[in-house]
């Protein structure tokens, strides 16, 4: 980055570290974002770009974790993915964290909730669900996040849903039921559900609450600083569970090269870049508008799951996804909050 001016605020590397691949990539994206910030239209377009990349990373996340489900446990993967992300971020945000510590302390409750929901609980629950259900279901359930965000905004901010929003919830809810029941609605009567599907859907609802809470975090923090502080808090929450797992089975730390690749992907692309990109998008275009980009996850994910894992894309997937998408369209036929 020499000869190109100072690094963006919140990501100032130590001497010599500007050549790290991950940091160079982050600087390039954030630098482009900052150069475009003088033009409101360009700022929105760049926000849309990083939100699209985040959806691509999330689609790949469920695909690769599903493929390696027998090689690494959900708790172990959740801990090490965020440990890696936090370790990479620390040299670049520590000065910012110290400078903004008073603001962080004032928002400690919100940050802790973001860490609990978005970093630890949602992550572990998603990985656990992929032990029992196909990646395609997890990817399609990502489309429920905009509805979860709207519901969270209602609960947290008191913004009551309109008739259109309630109608959208019902339509999308029917789509989710079609997918969970594999097209056989009698499964609802028999309560015959895949626990992995229930876990995956629950994790998306949790993520929706996280996305709504991000707006309450300190505005003084850059997206990198916010990802670091919530990631660090999440690692501390997961650590006791990981220690118990190690005591019960020391073999969980015997990482194969394939597991190391999964940790690197989930830690650098999903935990670090995708979270930072989401934070950028939410801060620039709002929670509801940013959440709409999660509909790209099943699009990217279907290609990966069918092409790489050989999963079957059935009529109930298409019907369910169409209903979920229709529900979101109904909800958003109004000015976004």
Rosetta blueprint (number, residue, H / E / L):
1 X L
2 X L
3 X L
4 X L
5 X L
6 X L
7 X L
8 X L
9 X L
10 X L
11 X L
12 X L
13 X L
14 X L
15 X L
16 X L
17 X H
18 X H
19 X H
20 X L
21 X H
22 X H
23 X H
24 X H
25 X H
26 X H
27 X H
28 X H
29 X H
30 X H
31 X H
32 X H
33 X H
34 X H
35 X H
36 X H
37 X L
38 X L
39 X L
40 X H
41 X H
42 X H
43 X H
44 X H
45 X H
46 X H
47 X H
48 X H
49 X H
50 X H
51 X H
52 X H
53 X H
54 X H
55 X H
56 X H
57 X H
58 X H
59 X H
60 X H
61 X H
62 X H
63 X H
64 X H
65 X H
66 X H
67 X H
68 X L
69 X L
70 X L
71 X L
72 X L
73 X L
74 X H
75 X H
76 X H
77 X H
78 X H
79 X H
80 X H
81 X H
82 X H
83 X H
84 X H
85 X H
86 X H
87 X H
88 X H
89 X H
90 X H
91 X H
92 X H
93 X H
94 X H
95 X H
96 X H
97 X H
98 X H
99 X H
100 X L
101 X H
102 X H
103 X H
104 X H
105 X H
106 X H
107 X L
108 X H
109 X H
110 X H
111 X H
112 X H
113 X H
114 X H
115 X H
116 X H
117 X H
118 X H
119 X H
120 X H
121 X H
122 X H
123 X H
124 X H
125 X H
126 X H
127 X H
128 X H
129 X H
130 X L
131 X L
132 X L
133 X L
134 X L
135 X H
136 X H
137 X H
138 X H
139 X H
140 X H
141 X H
142 X H
143 X H
144 X H
145 X H
146 X H
147 X H
148 X H
149 X H
150 X H
151 X H
152 X H
153 X H
154 X H
155 X H
156 X H
157 X H
158 X L
159 X L
160 X L
161 X L
162 X L
163 X H
164 X H
165 X H
166 X H
167 X H
168 X H
169 X H
170 X H
171 X H
172 X H
173 X H
174 X H
175 X H
176 X H
177 X H
178 X H
179 X H
180 X H
181 X L
182 X L
183 X L
184 X L
185 X L
186 X H
187 X H
188 X H
189 X H
190 X H
191 X L
192 X L
193 X L
194 X L
195 X H
196 X H
197 X H
198 X H
199 X H
200 X H
201 X H
202 X H
203 X H
204 X H
205 X H
206 X H
207 X H
208 X H
209 X H
210 X H
211 X H
212 X H
213 X H
214 X H
215 X L
216 X L
217 X L
218 X L
219 X L
220 X L
221 X L
222 X L
223 X H
224 X H
225 X H
226 X H
227 X H
228 X H
229 X H
230 X H
231 X H
232 X H
233 X H
234 X H
235 X H
236 X H
237 X H
238 X H
239 X H
240 X H
241 X H
242 X H
243 X H
244 X H
245 X H
246 X H
247 X H
248 X H
249 X L
250 X H
251 X H
252 X H
253 X H
254 X L
255 X L
256 X L
257 X H
258 X H
259 X H
260 X H
261 X H
262 X H
263 X H
264 X H
265 X H
266 X H
267 X H
268 X H
269 X H
270 X H
271 X H
272 X H
273 X H
274 X H
275 X H
276 X H
277 X H
278 X H
279 X H
280 X H
281 X H
282 X H
283 X H
284 X H
285 X H
286 X L
287 X H
288 X H
289 X H
290 X H
291 X H
292 X H
293 X H
294 X H
295 X H
296 X H
297 X H
298 X H
299 X H
300 X H
301 X H
302 X H
303 X H
304 X H
305 X H
306 X H
307 X H
308 X H
309 X L
310 X L
311 X L
312 X L
313 X L
314 X L
315 X H
316 X H
317 X H
318 X H
319 X H
320 X H
321 X H
322 X H
323 X H
324 X H
325 X H
326 X H
327 X H
328 X H
329 X H
330 X H
331 X H
332 X L
333 X L
334 X L
335 X L
336 X L
337 X L
